Amino acid sequence: MTIRRRDIGAAGVAAATLAAVSIVPARAQPKTESTWELIKRTGKVRMGIFEYPPYFLRDKASGEWVGAMVEMAKDIAKELDVKLEMVDVGGFGEAVLSLQSNKVDMNFGLQATPKRATAIDFAGPIYWIEWVTVNNPKFHGKVWADYNKPDVKVAVMQGTSDELLLRKMAPKATRVEFKEIAQVALAVSSNRADAFTTTVLASMVMKAKNPGLGDFVNPTPRIALPGYIGMRLEDDARWQKFLNRWAEWNIGLGLNETRMRESLKTLGIDEIPSTVSFSPN
């Protein structure tokens, strides 16, 4: 067998090229900036916001955002010595996506549902809250079984824990879903729904704004769940650790409960039912 010189040369070049490739180190993948690093670099923290009193609402006189969760966010920014930036996210239904897309750094008033926990992380809790119902004057439900019927229409906000809890407690009820809490209340006062269910705070606000609504009910069995701050899933735990310690401090001192009650007062709600609690005790 004859081996030509030029073939040997070609083989040598190929081998040398392969060897050169094999010893070149792999290019490192760019490191993703964590939320903690982003906040420190930009000097600001971004919170998701939308019209949902008493958590978030626009002051009619100044046009500025106010509310219990706004006060909490302001305190977080103060502790971090950064600016607070409020970003409209449209509603609770957009909370997960706004975090995943890096539109905001934190969303307030979320329940840590199993499904949400696969997409985002949580810090807290920052308060506890009970779910109640508000009836149409013609409907007199008292227990969850009264609502758990196909001919009973219950209004809820889309993509919220309100909807999830209604599915759990009254799966046979006919759900009437809306994007905004004001639409939910209007559906009941205009006889398009027999009742609505949401947290006790939002229910008190809606009932105060809509005289046409009926009974405010704590249906049994009673349900109270913790509220959290939503954040992105990430390896760097510094942001979550900071928020957890902030929540622990502010709940322990009763500061978050005070913020809730003060926000209700600005809406003209001075009398809070004795059954309302902002802690698990």
Backbone bond lengths (Angstrom), bond angles and torsions (degrees), N, CA, C in turn:
res aa  C-N    CA-C-N  psi(-1)  N-CA   C-N-CA  omega(-1)  CA-C   N-CA-C  phi
1 M - - - 1.477 - - 1.517 108.69 -
2 T 1.304 115.36 133.74 1.472 120.94 -177.67 1.518 110.22 -103.02
3 I 1.317 115.66 127.77 1.474 120.20 177.43 1.511 107.74 -110.03
4 R 1.308 117.04 118.11 1.455 120.84 -177.20 1.520 110.74 -78.05
5 R 1.343 115.78 147.56 1.453 122.64 -177.41 1.536 112.43 -57.67
6 R 1.361 115.10 -39.72 1.470 117.43 -176.10 1.525 111.40 -68.57
7 D 1.368 117.48 -27.96 1.454 120.50 177.08 1.525 110.36 -68.93
8 I 1.346 115.77 -39.69 1.460 120.10 178.22 1.527 109.85 -62.70
9 G 1.323 114.79 -40.94 1.456 119.39 179.87 1.518 112.17 -63.31
10 A 1.339 115.41 -43.52 1.457 120.54 -179.87 1.519 111.12 -63.07
11 A 1.336 114.78 -41.20 1.458 119.48 -179.67 1.521 110.49 -64.44
12 G 1.336 115.42 -38.26 1.460 119.71 -179.99 1.516 111.94 -64.49
13 V 1.350 115.26 -42.85 1.459 119.70 178.59 1.513 110.69 -62.10
14 A 1.332 117.39 -43.45 1.459 121.86 -179.37 1.512 110.96 -62.37
15 A 1.338 116.12 -42.79 1.466 120.43 179.85 1.517 110.63 -64.52
16 A 1.341 115.36 -41.98 1.457 119.27 -179.85 1.524 111.31 -63.92
17 T 1.340 114.72 -40.25 1.458 119.62 178.68 1.519 110.86 -63.27
18 L 1.347 116.89 -43.90 1.458 122.00 179.84 1.519 110.52 -62.35
19 A 1.338 115.55 -41.28 1.463 119.36 -179.92 1.516 110.83 -65.30
20 A 1.328 115.65 -39.44 1.459 119.47 179.94 1.515 111.24 -63.93
21 V 1.346 115.70 -41.12 1.468 120.32 179.37 1.516 110.60 -63.64
22 S 1.356 115.13 -39.30 1.457 119.11 -174.67 1.516 113.07 -68.90
23 I 1.315 118.14 -23.41 1.460 119.50 -177.11 1.531 112.72 -98.53
24 V 1.358 118.10 -4.08 1.462 120.94 176.67 1.527 108.20 -77.14
25 P 1.318 119.15 121.40 1.468 120.53 -178.42 1.525 111.40 -64.96
26 A 1.375 115.49 145.05 1.466 120.35 178.78 1.516 109.69 -64.02
27 R 1.319 116.13 139.20 1.467 120.56 -179.70 1.522 109.62 -69.64
28 A 1.307 117.51 128.34 1.457 122.18 -178.42 1.519 110.84 -65.00
29 Q 1.344 115.66 139.51 1.453 120.62 177.91 1.536 108.57 -73.74
30 P 1.330 117.50 140.57 1.467 119.51 179.75 1.518 111.19 -61.35
31 K 1.321 117.52 135.89 1.452 123.18 -178.45 1.527 109.84 -76.76
32 T 1.324 115.27 130.45 1.456 119.73 178.73 1.521 109.59 -74.78
33 E 1.311 116.45 131.06 1.452 120.88 -179.73 1.525 110.15 -72.20
34 S 1.320 116.86 127.31 1.454 121.19 -179.88 1.523 110.57 -77.04
35 T 1.323 116.06 165.99 1.465 120.31 178.65 1.524 110.78 -60.73
36 W 1.314 116.82 -42.43 1.468 120.86 179.45 1.532 110.88 -59.98
37 E 1.315 115.99 -45.57 1.460 120.63 179.17 1.526 111.38 -65.09
38 L 1.328 116.43 -39.49 1.463 121.49 179.42 1.530 110.88 -63.04
39 I 1.320 116.81 -45.01 1.465 120.96 179.69 1.519 110.87 -62.46
40 K 1.325 116.44 -43.86 1.462 120.41 -179.32 1.531 111.42 -67.04
41 R 1.337 116.85 -36.35 1.470 119.99 -178.60 1.520 111.79 -72.81
42 T 1.337 117.23 -41.92 1.463 120.77 -174.81 1.526 113.20 -88.36
43 G 1.335 116.72 -18.82 1.453 119.70 -178.84 1.517 113.54 72.77
44 K 1.339 117.01 24.59 1.461 120.65 178.26 1.524 109.94 -149.29
45 V 1.324 115.26 156.60 1.456 121.57 173.96 1.527 107.38 -125.61
46 R 1.330 116.44 134.62 1.465 122.19 -174.37 1.522 110.80 -105.15
47 M 1.335 115.59 128.27 1.463 119.97 176.74 1.519 110.22 -115.15
48 G 1.331 116.66 144.11 1.457 121.08 175.44 1.520 110.36 -78.88
49 I 1.318 116.41 141.87 1.471 120.30 -175.58 1.522 110.13 -147.05
50 F 1.331 115.47 152.19 1.462 122.56 176.27 1.523 106.92 -167.85
51 E 1.297 117.18 167.13 1.462 121.06 -176.17 1.531 110.17 -71.25
52 Y 1.325 115.70 109.96 1.462 121.06 178.25 1.535 107.87 -160.16
53 P 1.347 117.03 79.49 1.462 119.69 -179.47 1.544 111.11 -69.09
54 P 1.338 117.90 145.73 1.465 128.13 4.97 1.539 113.10 -92.44
55 Y 1.336 117.60 11.11 1.467 119.53 -179.45 1.524 111.18 -71.33
56 F 1.341 115.28 -52.28 1.464 121.77 179.75 1.527 108.47 -139.48
57 L 1.310 116.90 134.01 1.465 120.54 172.99 1.521 109.10 -160.49
58 R 1.325 115.01 154.59 1.462 120.10 179.41 1.528 109.65 -88.90
59 D 1.325 115.38 130.74 1.448 120.55 174.50 1.528 108.83 -69.51
60 K 1.322 117.21 125.10 1.464 121.12 -175.28 1.524 112.22 -64.69
61 A 1.311 116.74 -31.92 1.461 119.85 -177.27 1.522 112.52 -78.40
62 S 1.326 116.21 -46.35 1.470 120.17 -174.90 1.524 113.60 -96.85
63 G 1.330 116.68 -21.58 1.461 120.26 -176.23 1.520 113.40 79.41
64 E 1.340 116.68 2.52 1.461 121.09 -178.86 1.526 110.93 -87.70
65 W 1.327 115.33 154.95 1.453 121.15 177.23 1.526 109.83 -76.80
66 V 1.337 115.87 133.13 1.458 122.28 176.67 1.528 107.92 -134.33
67 G 1.324 116.25 177.01 1.456 119.81 178.47 1.520 111.60 129.48
68 A 1.334 115.72 168.21 1.467 121.80 -175.23 1.521 111.90 -59.58
69 M 1.347 116.95 -45.73 1.461 119.97 -177.00 1.533 111.66 -72.81
70 V 1.325 116.14 -28.95 1.468 120.00 176.00 1.525 109.31 -64.64
71 E 1.349 116.30 -41.97 1.463 120.04 178.76 1.528 110.78 -64.73
72 M 1.318 116.42 -37.37 1.471 119.52 177.48 1.526 110.52 -64.52
73 A 1.321 116.06 -44.83 1.467 120.42 -179.61 1.524 111.16 -63.90
74 K 1.324 116.83 -38.71 1.463 120.17 178.10 1.523 110.73 -61.18
75 D 1.326 116.19 -38.75 1.461 119.74 -179.91 1.524 111.12 -69.28
76 I 1.324 116.91 -37.16 1.470 120.83 176.87 1.525 109.91 -62.09
77 A 1.330 116.59 -46.03 1.467 120.75 178.98 1.527 110.88 -62.36
78 K 1.326 116.11 -38.43 1.468 120.24 178.94 1.514 110.84 -64.00
79 E 1.336 116.73 -43.65 1.466 120.91 178.93 1.529 111.27 -62.68
80 L 1.320 116.71 -34.28 1.462 121.74 179.99 1.530 112.64 -83.88
81 D 1.336 115.71 -12.33 1.471 121.59 -175.56 1.533 110.88 59.89
82 V 1.344 115.75 46.04 1.458 122.06 176.95 1.527 108.51 -132.31
83 K 1.332 115.89 170.98 1.451 121.51 177.09 1.528 110.20 -82.80
84 L 1.327 115.89 151.67 1.460 121.88 175.13 1.520 109.23 -101.85
85 E 1.329 116.31 125.93 1.465 121.72 176.53 1.520 108.23 -115.00
86 M 1.331 116.48 126.47 1.462 121.57 -179.07 1.525 109.69 -101.67
87 V 1.316 115.80 125.99 1.463 122.43 -174.35 1.529 109.17 -119.70
88 D 1.320 116.90 124.28 1.464 121.03 179.07 1.526 109.57 -69.48
89 V 1.336 116.10 121.74 1.469 120.46 -179.13 1.521 112.37 -111.85
90 G 1.328 118.24 0.54 1.458 120.41 172.74 1.507 116.32 91.66
91 G 1.340 118.99 -29.18 1.459 121.08 -178.54 1.510 112.07 152.89
92 F 1.337 115.80 175.33 1.459 120.55 -179.71 1.528 111.97 -61.76
93 G 1.334 116.21 -29.75 1.460 119.93 -179.52 1.517 113.49 -63.91
94 E 1.357 117.16 -21.85 1.462 121.78 -179.67 1.535 112.62 -102.32
95 A 1.326 116.33 6.42 1.467 120.33 -174.18 1.521 112.62 -60.89
96 V 1.324 116.85 -45.50 1.464 120.46 -177.18 1.524 110.73 -66.10
97 L 1.317 117.55 -48.81 1.459 121.66 -177.32 1.521 111.89 -63.16
98 S 1.328 117.18 -38.20 1.463 119.60 -178.95 1.523 111.82 -65.43
99 L 1.331 116.96 -28.54 1.468 120.53 175.09 1.520 110.92 -78.38
100 Q 1.323 116.45 -45.85 1.464 120.35 -178.52 1.528 112.05 -61.89
101 S 1.320 116.98 -34.48 1.464 121.31 -178.28 1.525 112.91 -86.28
102 N 1.338 115.89 5.94 1.464 121.58 178.44 1.530 112.42 63.89
103 K 1.315 116.50 28.72 1.457 121.21 177.45 1.520 110.30 -77.46
104 V 1.340 116.40 -34.00 1.467 122.31 179.19 1.522 109.18 -137.07
105 D 1.327 115.63 166.63 1.464 121.83 178.49 1.515 112.39 -102.61
106 M 1.338 117.40 -18.80 1.462 120.71 -179.44 1.520 110.04 -158.20
107 N 1.328 114.80 144.71 1.458 122.23 174.66 1.523 108.14 -127.05
108 F 1.316 116.77 132.60 1.456 121.52 -174.92 1.525 112.47 -96.83
109 G 1.332 114.57 159.80 1.458 121.25 171.75 1.510 114.83 73.36
110 L 1.329 117.60 29.68 1.468 120.92 -179.02 1.527 110.77 -99.43
111 Q 1.329 115.42 145.95 1.457 120.23 170.36 1.531 108.19 -94.72
112 A 1.311 116.09 140.38 1.469 120.74 -177.14 1.521 109.97 -82.74
113 T 1.326 115.84 72.01 1.459 120.12 179.34 1.529 109.80 -71.01
114 P 1.325 117.87 152.54 1.466 120.21 179.46 1.522 113.45 -54.84
115 K 1.328 117.05 -39.62 1.463 120.12 -179.30 1.522 111.37 -67.34
116 R 1.330 117.17 -43.69 1.463 120.33 179.22 1.529 111.04 -63.08
117 A 1.336 116.05 -34.05 1.463 120.00 -177.01 1.521 112.94 -66.90
118 T 1.323 117.58 -14.44 1.467 120.26 175.40 1.521 111.77 -83.02
119 A 1.338 116.57 -12.01 1.467 120.47 -174.30 1.520 113.59 -117.47
120 I 1.336 117.62 -31.42 1.458 121.31 -179.87 1.518 109.01 -138.02
121 D 1.325 115.76 172.53 1.457 121.37 177.39 1.524 109.48 -111.45
122 F 1.334 116.41 174.43 1.465 120.61 -175.71 1.523 110.95 -138.58
123 A 1.333 114.70 154.52 1.459 122.26 173.17 1.524 107.69 -132.36
124 G 1.316 115.72 144.80 1.456 119.90 -179.01 1.513 111.61 127.63
125 P 1.348 116.31 -150.83 1.471 128.25 9.55 1.523 113.35 -73.99
126 I 1.350 114.17 160.45 1.456 120.42 178.42 1.536 111.61 -105.56
127 Y 1.319 118.19 -9.92 1.460 123.92 175.60 1.517 107.88 -173.58
128 W 1.322 117.00 170.42 1.462 123.46 171.07 1.518 107.36 -119.04
129 I 1.327 116.77 148.88 1.462 119.43 -176.48 1.531 109.70 -147.24
130 E 1.331 115.38 146.38 1.458 120.87 -179.80 1.522 110.46 -101.84
131 W 1.328 115.93 149.19 1.462 122.22 175.59 1.515 109.37 -97.14
132 V 1.329 115.02 133.82 1.463 121.19 -178.52 1.523 109.03 -132.24
133 T 1.316 115.15 178.40 1.459 120.86 175.23 1.523 109.37 -126.26
134 V 1.313 116.19 153.21 1.464 122.35 172.00 1.517 106.31 -125.83
135 N 1.320 116.36 124.53 1.455 121.74 -173.27 1.521 113.05 -92.40
136 N 1.308 115.18 157.56 1.452 122.49 163.08 1.537 106.87 -69.85
137 P 1.335 118.98 144.05 1.475 120.07 -178.94 1.529 113.60 -53.95
138 K 1.321 118.18 -23.87 1.468 121.33 -178.57 1.532 112.61 -88.23
139 F 1.340 116.10 -7.18 1.466 120.42 -178.24 1.526 108.88 -116.05
140 H 1.329 116.72 140.95 1.460 119.96 -172.66 1.532 112.36 -131.54
141 G 1.327 115.70 49.87 1.453 119.47 177.23 1.520 111.62 -67.05
142 K 1.325 116.73 142.70 1.464 121.95 -179.44 1.528 112.72 -126.58
143 V 1.313 116.31 -32.88 1.470 121.45 179.74 1.523 107.90 -123.95
144 W 1.331 117.04 161.91 1.462 119.88 -176.56 1.526 112.09 -59.28
145 A 1.325 116.45 -29.71 1.468 119.91 179.18 1.525 111.56 -62.85
146 D 1.329 117.63 -28.71 1.473 120.97 178.13 1.527 111.61 -66.79
147 Y 1.328 116.52 -27.90 1.466 121.57 -178.80 1.533 111.90 -92.04
148 N 1.321 115.64 -16.81 1.463 121.07 -173.50 1.533 111.89 -85.09
149 K 1.322 114.97 58.59 1.465 121.35 -178.74 1.529 109.19 -139.91
150 P 1.329 118.14 141.47 1.473 121.06 -177.55 1.521 113.99 -59.69
151 D 1.341 116.62 -28.34 1.460 118.58 -177.85 1.529 112.95 -87.62
152 V 1.344 116.76 4.43 1.468 120.87 177.18 1.525 108.71 -103.26
153 K 1.324 116.26 122.16 1.463 121.86 -179.69 1.535 109.69 -96.93
154 V 1.333 114.80 121.86 1.461 120.03 -179.26 1.522 108.54 -118.36
155 A 1.322 117.06 123.31 1.465 122.25 -179.03 1.528 110.21 -86.70
156 V 1.345 116.38 139.84 1.468 122.68 178.66 1.525 109.57 -145.56
157 M 1.337 115.42 163.44 1.463 120.68 173.22 1.518 109.13 -84.12
158 Q 1.333 116.10 136.76 1.464 121.73 -179.91 1.526 111.46 -65.02
159 G 1.333 115.73 141.93 1.455 121.54 173.13 1.508 115.24 66.78
160 T 1.329 117.62 23.45 1.459 121.42 -178.07 1.522 111.01 -115.49
161 S 1.329 115.03 171.91 1.466 120.34 174.08 1.516 110.60 -66.79
162 D 1.341 117.38 -24.45 1.463 120.63 175.81 1.533 109.75 -57.61
163 E 1.311 115.16 -47.36 1.463 120.66 179.94 1.528 111.00 -64.08
164 L 1.329 116.43 -43.25 1.458 120.66 -179.02 1.525 111.48 -63.61
165 L 1.332 116.61 -43.40 1.457 120.02 -179.65 1.528 111.86 -67.56
166 L 1.332 116.27 -36.21 1.464 118.84 176.73 1.531 110.30 -63.25
167 R 1.320 116.27 -40.11 1.472 120.15 176.92 1.520 111.46 -61.61
168 K 1.336 116.68 -34.17 1.464 121.18 -179.21 1.526 112.24 -78.24
169 M 1.340 116.24 -45.09 1.457 120.87 -171.77 1.526 113.57 -89.22
170 A 1.325 117.19 -28.98 1.469 120.87 179.97 1.523 109.44 -141.55
171 P 1.339 117.04 66.36 1.468 120.60 -175.02 1.529 114.63 -63.89
172 K 1.321 117.21 -21.98 1.466 120.37 -178.57 1.531 112.41 -86.43
173 A 1.323 117.72 -11.92 1.468 120.60 -179.42 1.523 109.92 -65.14
174 T 1.310 116.19 150.89 1.457 121.35 174.65 1.522 108.35 -84.95
175 R 1.325 116.31 114.06 1.462 120.54 -178.22 1.532 110.42 -81.88
176 V 1.331 115.01 134.72 1.457 121.66 173.69 1.524 105.46 -116.88
177 E 1.337 116.71 108.58 1.461 120.71 -168.69 1.526 112.73 -102.99
178 F 1.342 114.28 139.73 1.460 121.95 179.09 1.521 109.17 -136.55
179 K 1.327 115.82 161.11 1.454 120.28 -178.92 1.520 112.06 -84.05
180 E 1.350 118.28 -32.01 1.455 121.98 -174.60 1.520 111.00 -117.62
181 I 1.346 115.14 148.38 1.460 120.80 -178.30 1.527 111.50 -64.75
182 A 1.339 117.69 -32.28 1.462 120.46 178.58 1.531 110.78 -64.11
183 Q 1.329 117.31 -36.52 1.465 121.34 177.96 1.525 110.80 -68.17
184 V 1.334 115.89 -34.70 1.462 121.19 178.53 1.531 109.85 -62.90
185 A 1.332 115.91 -48.56 1.466 120.25 -179.72 1.526 111.42 -64.48
186 L 1.334 116.91 -39.71 1.459 120.75 -179.82 1.522 111.58 -63.97
187 A 1.332 116.35 -35.80 1.461 119.94 179.34 1.525 111.45 -61.36
188 V 1.332 116.85 -35.65 1.465 120.87 179.81 1.528 110.96 -77.48
189 S 1.329 117.36 -45.42 1.467 120.11 -178.31 1.524 112.60 -68.21
190 S 1.349 117.07 -22.52 1.473 120.79 179.65 1.527 112.31 -98.69
191 N 1.323 116.86 11.62 1.477 123.27 175.40 1.523 114.67 71.22
192 R 1.344 117.53 15.74 1.469 119.33 174.92 1.520 111.80 -84.00
193 A 1.334 116.63 -11.89 1.458 121.53 177.09 1.525 108.19 -144.56
194 D 1.326 115.52 154.61 1.462 120.66 -178.64 1.529 112.20 -84.54
195 A 1.326 116.10 -24.37 1.462 119.82 -178.03 1.519 108.75 -167.12
196 F 1.322 116.18 166.68 1.463 119.47 168.02 1.520 108.53 -132.05
197 T 1.311 116.44 158.59 1.455 121.13 176.88 1.522 109.57 -129.33
198 T 1.312 114.91 135.96 1.461 122.56 175.77 1.514 107.24 -164.73
199 T 1.335 117.46 -170.28 1.456 119.80 -178.71 1.527 110.64 -69.93
200 V 1.322 115.30 159.15 1.454 120.40 -176.68 1.523 111.92 -61.40
201 L 1.337 118.24 -35.38 1.463 120.68 -179.55 1.517 111.21 -65.70
202 A 1.330 116.36 -52.05 1.462 119.95 -179.70 1.521 111.20 -62.20
203 S 1.338 116.53 -34.80 1.460 120.16 179.22 1.511 111.71 -65.08
204 M 1.343 116.65 -42.19 1.465 120.02 178.87 1.527 110.87 -63.59
205 V 1.321 115.90 -40.20 1.464 120.00 179.89 1.524 110.69 -64.48
206 M 1.338 116.57 -46.58 1.452 120.33 -178.66 1.525 111.90 -65.43
207 K 1.317 116.24 -37.30 1.467 119.26 179.67 1.524 110.77 -68.35
208 A 1.337 116.63 -36.81 1.462 120.36 177.98 1.523 111.48 -66.59
209 K 1.328 117.07 -33.48 1.464 121.70 -178.50 1.521 112.81 -83.37
210 N 1.332 117.26 -20.69 1.474 120.79 -173.91 1.529 110.25 -125.28
211 P 1.331 118.00 91.43 1.473 121.56 -179.65 1.528 113.13 -60.44
212 G 1.326 116.76 -19.60 1.457 119.92 -178.32 1.509 114.33 -76.99
213 L 1.338 117.67 -5.17 1.460 120.84 178.59 1.524 110.58 -78.25
214 G 1.324 115.22 156.47 1.462 120.82 -178.30 1.517 113.31 -95.37
215 D 1.341 115.33 -138.85 1.463 121.98 -172.71 1.530 113.49 -66.03
216 F 1.314 114.28 142.40 1.466 123.48 170.50 1.520 105.78 -94.28
217 V 1.338 116.54 120.64 1.472 120.21 -169.81 1.526 111.58 -126.02
218 N 1.334 115.73 138.98 1.463 122.19 169.09 1.524 107.01 -101.17
219 P 1.349 118.01 84.20 1.471 119.01 -175.06 1.523 112.09 -65.08
220 T 1.301 115.04 146.40 1.464 120.38 177.80 1.522 110.03 -102.45
221 P 1.348 117.53 148.36 1.466 126.18 -3.19 1.524 111.49 -67.38
222 R 1.338 115.75 141.88 1.454 121.03 -175.29 1.525 110.78 -76.42
223 I 1.349 114.86 145.21 1.465 121.36 -175.09 1.525 109.34 -126.37
224 A 1.322 116.25 125.07 1.464 121.63 173.41 1.518 108.25 -132.21
225 L 1.322 116.41 132.76 1.460 121.26 -177.66 1.530 110.43 -130.47
226 P 1.326 117.34 153.90 1.465 120.32 177.09 1.519 111.78 -76.56
227 G 1.320 115.98 147.67 1.459 122.26 174.15 1.518 109.62 -104.49
228 Y 1.324 116.84 141.00 1.459 122.19 -174.43 1.526 111.90 -124.30
229 I 1.326 114.87 170.72 1.457 122.40 166.87 1.520 107.10 -97.88
230 G 1.323 117.12 123.87 1.455 121.23 177.08 1.520 110.74 -83.63
231 M 1.342 116.23 144.74 1.464 121.73 -179.96 1.518 108.71 -149.05
232 R 1.346 116.22 168.57 1.462 119.96 -179.53 1.523 111.78 -70.71
233 L 1.326 116.05 149.47 1.460 121.16 170.03 1.529 108.34 -74.23
234 E 1.314 117.98 124.28 1.460 120.86 179.66 1.523 110.07 -159.77
235 D 1.338 115.75 160.28 1.462 121.25 -177.84 1.524 113.14 -73.48
236 D 1.327 116.36 -35.13 1.463 121.13 -179.16 1.533 108.45 -71.38
237 A 1.330 117.25 114.42 1.464 121.54 -173.43 1.524 113.57 -92.20
238 R 1.330 119.03 2.63 1.456 120.34 -173.35 1.529 112.83 -64.18
239 W 1.308 118.82 -40.28 1.461 122.58 -179.97 1.531 110.12 -64.00
240 Q 1.324 116.55 -47.73 1.463 120.89 179.31 1.533 111.24 -63.16
241 K 1.333 117.39 -41.91 1.459 120.19 179.02 1.525 111.46 -62.11
242 F 1.318 116.43 -42.06 1.467 120.18 178.51 1.528 110.23 -61.17
243 L 1.333 117.29 -48.38 1.465 120.86 -178.07 1.531 111.61 -65.05
244 N 1.319 117.46 -37.24 1.463 120.13 177.84 1.525 111.51 -62.46
245 R 1.318 115.86 -43.85 1.471 119.07 179.27 1.525 110.69 -68.85
246 W 1.338 117.11 -37.21 1.468 120.37 176.51 1.531 109.90 -60.86
247 A 1.334 116.86 -46.16 1.464 121.25 -178.72 1.530 110.65 -63.29
248 E 1.301 116.73 -44.60 1.467 121.47 -179.91 1.521 111.10 -59.16
249 W 1.315 116.85 -44.51 1.461 123.42 -179.35 1.527 110.89 -64.98
250 N 1.330 116.69 -46.80 1.460 120.80 -174.41 1.526 113.37 -75.24
251 I 1.325 118.18 -29.73 1.460 120.13 173.61 1.524 109.66 -72.93
252 G 1.342 116.25 -44.31 1.452 120.64 -178.18 1.518 113.09 -59.36
253 L 1.319 117.20 -35.64 1.463 121.92 179.34 1.527 112.81 -87.82
254 G 1.323 117.18 -2.87 1.458 120.59 -179.72 1.513 114.44 75.84
255 L 1.331 117.20 13.32 1.469 120.73 -175.64 1.525 112.24 -70.49
256 N 1.323 117.30 -38.11 1.469 119.08 -179.63 1.525 111.39 -69.29
257 E 1.328 116.60 -36.28 1.467 118.98 176.33 1.524 110.16 -64.18
258 T 1.331 116.53 -41.27 1.464 120.44 177.64 1.520 111.03 -60.11
259 R 1.347 116.75 -41.26 1.465 120.68 179.04 1.520 110.84 -63.56
260 M 1.317 117.72 -38.36 1.464 121.51 178.11 1.528 110.35 -63.37
261 R 1.318 115.92 -48.89 1.458 120.54 -176.53 1.531 111.78 -66.96
262 E 1.311 116.93 -39.34 1.468 120.34 178.85 1.521 110.92 -65.54
263 S 1.334 116.61 -37.22 1.464 119.98 178.81 1.518 110.83 -65.25
264 L 1.325 117.28 -37.37 1.464 120.57 177.19 1.527 110.90 -65.83
265 K 1.325 116.29 -37.42 1.472 119.53 179.76 1.522 111.90 -62.70
266 T 1.328 116.86 -36.90 1.462 119.62 179.33 1.522 111.61 -64.51
267 L 1.332 116.41 -19.35 1.461 121.39 178.14 1.523 112.10 -97.29
268 G 1.342 115.32 9.13 1.458 119.97 177.80 1.504 114.31 83.83
269 I 1.339 117.88 15.09 1.461 121.33 -179.57 1.527 108.54 -105.58
270 D 1.325 115.76 98.47 1.461 121.21 -179.23 1.527 112.00 -96.32
271 E 1.332 115.66 -31.92 1.459 119.90 -177.84 1.529 109.55 -95.23
272 I 1.315 114.72 113.78 1.468 121.03 179.25 1.526 107.37 -107.40
273 P 1.348 118.49 129.42 1.463 120.15 -179.48 1.521 112.39 -52.72
274 S 1.322 116.32 143.67 1.464 120.69 -178.08 1.533 111.94 -62.65
275 T 1.323 116.02 -20.12 1.463 119.73 -179.51 1.523 113.16 -77.59
276 V 1.343 116.88 -12.62 1.463 120.66 -177.18 1.526 110.41 -77.57
277 S 1.326 115.76 128.89 1.458 120.92 179.14 1.513 108.95 -136.97
278 F 1.343 116.08 149.17 1.459 120.64 178.80 1.526 110.78 -113.79
279 S 1.326 116.29 15.40 1.464 121.47 178.50 1.521 108.38 -138.94
280 P 1.353 117.61 161.60 1.465 120.45 -176.87 1.523 112.83 -72.88
281 N 1.332 118.72 -10.42 1.472 121.51 -176.86 1.519 111.69 -84.78
